[in-house]
Amino acid sequence: MNETVEKYLDYLVKVRGFSEKTAVSYRHDLEILEDYLKERKMDFPDMVFEDAREFSLKLHEENYKPASINRIISGCRSFYHYLLQNSLTAVQPFTRISQVKQGRRLPSVLSDSEIERLLSIPVTDYTSLMEVTMFNLFYSTGCRLQELLDMKTGDLDIRGRRALVMGKGSKQRFVFLTERAVKCLEDYLPARKQMLDELRKEDEGILLLNKKGKKLPSSSVHAIFDRYRDELGITKKFTPHVFRHTFATRLLDKDTDIRVVQALLGHENIGTTQIYTHVSGARLEAVYKNTHPHARRKKD
């Protein structure tokens, strides 16, 4: 049946327009199903609802995470839909297999002291200046990683303390610059020009450049974050998206209207923004427990 899987994956890429990376993920999940069937000396067309239910239970027993189980089951359901359409099976065994309920995880948020350490990294050369400017822009704007990497010098309005961002779906929005971010840019932009002049490279407008005058790839940014996490002793998750989480949470802590936060983040759906209200709620609860005399636990 490997040939059937290969034809299905080919169909996903060439007909459905899926990426090769997505097809590889589907292949991995279908291999899990195939191993299950081989143990029972079955082929794909032999599978019925009871087998699909047992397969789902097996994933639970092997301690797959709920998100992984849901992805595998969803992939198997799509595969059997393809088999059914092409008369390669008589039943759709995964129709009645329900998704696993998942608890929504609260995003990680940086503390005020962690933010201060990151935004005041000592500047010793062009690279460190670029890095501290990047950190300040992440915190000031709440931009996604790719939005910041694609930002151009022409998108900046230093006098108006704002920048134009191209978000998801090619939708533009303005984000705003703190006084600290503006100061970083005022130091960084001349250093950036000098670096390009010394390299005799044409200025193509991309704002954040490495010391070779090239646009930063996302892998380099993640490496920078990993390095500073170790250097500064940050023990929690530390990624560009954590800056975005922190940006949104701080705004809500200051009673900013959630619709304003939605617009600044470039969220299409306000439901995506509402996760941050839970973070602020958790912070309020922590403050309450630490400050209210009847809420604090008595010490022995």
C-alpha positions in Angstrom: 0.0 0.0 0.0 3.1 2.3 0.0 2.3 3.1 -3.6 -1.2 4.4 -2.6 0.4 6.6 0.1 2.8 8.0 -2.5 0.0 8.8 -4.9 -1.9 10.5 -2.2 1.0 12.6 -1.2 1.6 13.5 -4.8 -2.0 14.5 -5.0 -1.7 16.8 -2.0 1.2 18.6 -3.5 0.2 18.8 -7.2 -3.6 19.1 -6.9 -4.2 20.5 -3.4 -1.2 22.8 -3.5 0.2 21.6 -0.2 3.9 22.3 0.5 6.5 19.5 0.4 7.1 20.1 4.2 3.4 19.4 4.8 3.5 16.3 2.7 6.4 15.0 4.7 4.3 15.5 7.9 1.4 13.6 6.4 3.8 10.8 5.4 5.1 10.5 9.0 1.5 10.3 10.4 0.4 7.7 7.8 3.5 5.6 8.6 2.2 5.4 12.2 -1.1 4.1 10.9 0.6 1.7 8.5 2.7 0.3 11.4 -0.5 -0.3 13.4 -2.1 -2.1 10.5 1.0 -4.2 9.8 0.9 -5.5 13.4 -2.6 -6.7 12.7 -1.7 -8.0 9.2 -4.2 -5.6 7.7 -4.2 -3.3 4.7 -5.8 0.2 4.5 -9.0 -1.0 2.8 -9.6 -3.5 5.6 -10.0 -0.8 8.3 -13.4 -0.2 9.9 -14.6 2.1 12.6 -13.7 -0.2 15.5 -10.1 -0.4 14.1 -9.9 3.4 13.9 -11.2 3.7 17.5 -8.6 1.2 18.7 -5.9 3.1 16.8 -6.9 6.3 18.5 -6.8 4.6 21.9 -3.4 3.2 21.1 -2.1 6.8 20.5 -3.4 7.7 23.9 -1.7 4.8 25.5 1.6 5.6 23.9 1.3 9.1 25.5 1.1 11.2 22.3 0.2 14.8 23.1 -3.5 15.8 22.4 -2.4 18.1 19.6 -0.4 15.2 17.9 -3.3 12.8 18.3 -5.7 15.3 16.7 -3.2 16.0 13.8 -2.7 12.2 13.1 -6.5 11.5 13.2 -7.2 14.5 11.0 -4.6 13.3 8.5 -5.9 9.7 8.5 -9.5 11.1 8.0 -8.3 13.1 4.9 -6.4 10.0 3.6 -9.5 7.8 3.8 -11.6 10.5 2.2 -9.2 10.3 -0.8 -9.4 6.4 -0.8 -13.1 6.6 -0.8 -13.2 9.1 -3.6 -11.0 6.8 -5.7 -12.9 3.6 -4.9 -9.9 2.2 -3.0 -12.0 1.5 0.2 -15.7 1.0 1.0 -15.8 2.9 4.3 -14.5 6.0 6.0 -13.5 4.6 9.4 -12.4 7.9 11.0 -15.7 9.7 10.5 -16.9 9.2 14.1 -13.5 9.5 15.8 -13.7 12.7 17.9 -10.9 15.2 18.4 -9.2 15.2 21.8 -10.0 18.2 23.9 -6.9 20.4 24.6 -6.3 22.8 27.4 -5.3 26.1 26.0 -1.8 27.0 27.2 -1.2 30.6 28.4 1.6 32.3 26.5 4.9 32.9 28.2 5.6 36.5 29.2 8.8 38.2 30.2 9.1 40.0 33.5 9.9 43.7 33.8 13.5 42.9 35.0 14.0 40.6 32.1 12.8 43.2 29.6 15.0 45.8 31.2 18.1 43.6 30.8 17.3 42.9 27.2 16.6 46.4 26.2 19.7 47.8 27.8 22.3 45.4 26.4 25.7 47.1 26.3 26.6 48.3 22.7 30.2 47.5 21.8 30.0 47.1 18.0 27.7 47.2 15.0 26.3 43.7 15.7 25.4 44.4 19.4 23.8 47.7 18.3 21.7 45.9 15.7 20.6 43.3 18.3 19.6 45.8 20.9 17.7 47.7 18.3 15.9 44.5 17.2 14.9 43.7 20.8 13.6 47.3 21.3 11.6 47.1 18.1 10.1 43.7 19.0 9.0 45.1 22.4 7.9 48.5 21.1 5.8 47.2 18.2 4.6 43.7 19.0 5.6 42.7 15.5 5.7 39.1 14.3 9.2 37.9 13.4 8.7 38.0 9.6 7.1 41.4 9.8 10.2 42.9 11.5 12.6 41.1 9.2 10.7 42.4 6.1 10.6 46.0 7.5 12.4 48.6 5.4 14.0 51.9 6.3 11.3 53.6 4.2 8.6 52.1 6.4 9.9 54.2 9.4 8.5 57.5 10.4 10.9 58.5 13.1 9.4 62.0 13.6 5.9 60.5 14.0 7.3 57.6 16.1 5.7 54.9 14.0 6.3 52.3 11.3 4.3 50.7 8.6 4.1 46.9 8.8 3.0 44.4 6.1 1.1 41.8 8.0 -0.6 38.5 7.2 -2.7 38.5 4.0 -0.7 41.5 2.8 -2.6 43.8 5.2 -0.8 46.9 6.3 -1.0 48.5 9.7 0.9 51.1 11.7 2.8 50.2 14.8 4.3 52.7 17.2 7.8 53.3 18.5 8.8 54.0 22.1 11.2 56.8 22.9 13.8 54.2 23.6 13.2 52.4 20.3 13.6 55.8 18.5 16.9 56.4 20.3 18.2 53.0 19.2 17.2 53.7 15.6 18.9 57.1 15.6 22.1 55.3 16.6 21.6 52.3 14.4 20.6 53.9 11.1 23.9 55.9 10.7 25.9 52.8 11.7 24.0 50.7 9.2 24.8 53.2 6.4 28.5 53.3 7.4 28.7 49.5 7.4 27.1 49.3 3.8 29.5 52.1 2.6 32.5 50.2 3.9 31.3 47.0 2.3 30.5 49.0 -0.9 27.1 47.4 -1.0 24.0 48.9 -2.5 21.3 49.8 0.1 18.2 47.7 -0.8 16.2 49.2 2.1 15.9 46.2 4.5 16.1 47.6 8.0 17.9 44.9 10.0 21.1 43.7 8.4 23.9 41.6 9.7 27.5 42.8 9.6 27.9 41.5 6.1 25.1 43.7 4.9 22.6 40.9 4.4 19.0 40.5 5.5 18.7 38.5 8.7 17.3 35.0 8.2 14.8 33.8 10.8 17.3 31.1 11.9 19.9 33.7 12.8 17.3 35.6 14.9 16.5 32.4 16.8 20.2 31.8 17.4 20.5 35.4 18.8 17.6 34.7 21.1 19.2 31.4 22.3 22.5 33.2 23.0 21.0 36.0 25.0 18.8 33.5 26.9 22.0 31.7 28.1 24.0 34.9 28.7 21.2 36.6 30.7 20.1 33.5 32.5 16.5 33.5 31.3 15.0 30.2 32.3 11.6 30.5 30.6 10.8 30.2 26.9 12.4 33.0 25.0 11.5 33.6 21.4 10.5 36.6 19.2 6.9 35.6 19.8 7.4 35.9 23.6 8.1 39.6 23.0 4.8 39.8 21.1 3.0 38.1 24.0 4.7 40.4 26.5 3.8 43.5 24.4 0.1 42.5 24.3 -0.1 41.6 28.0 1.5 44.8 29.2 -1.0 46.9 27.1 -3.9 45.0 28.7 -2.3 45.4 32.2 -2.6 49.2 31.5 -6.4 48.8 30.7 -5.9 49.2 27.0 -9.1 48.4 25.1 -8.9 44.9 23.6 -9.9 46.2 20.2 -6.9 48.5 20.2 -4.6 45.6 21.1 -6.2 43.6 18.3 -5.5 46.3 15.8 -1.9 46.7 17.0 -1.2 43.0 16.7 -2.9 42.7 13.3 -5.2 40.0 14.5 -8.1 39.2 12.1 -10.2 37.6 14.8 -10.6 39.2 18.3 -10.8 35.6 19.7 -7.0 35.3 19.0 -6.4 38.4 21.1 -8.5 37.3 24.0 -5.9 34.7 25.1 -4.0 37.7 26.5 -6.9 38.7 28.8 -6.3 35.3 30.5 -2.6 36.2 31.0 -3.6 39.5 32.6 -6.2 37.8 34.7 -3.6 35.4 35.9 -1.3 38.3 36.8 -4.2 40.0 38.7 -4.8 36.8 40.6 -1.2 36.6 41.6 -1.2 40.3 42.7 -4.4 39.7 44.7 -2.9 36.6 46.5 0.3 38.4 47.3 -1.3 41.7 48.6 -4.8 41.0 49.9 -4.5 40.3 53.7 -7.2 37.6 53.5 -5.8 36.0 50.4 -2.2 35.5 51.6 -1.2 32.1 53.1 -0.1 32.2 56.6 3.5 31.4 57.2 4.4 28.8 59.7 
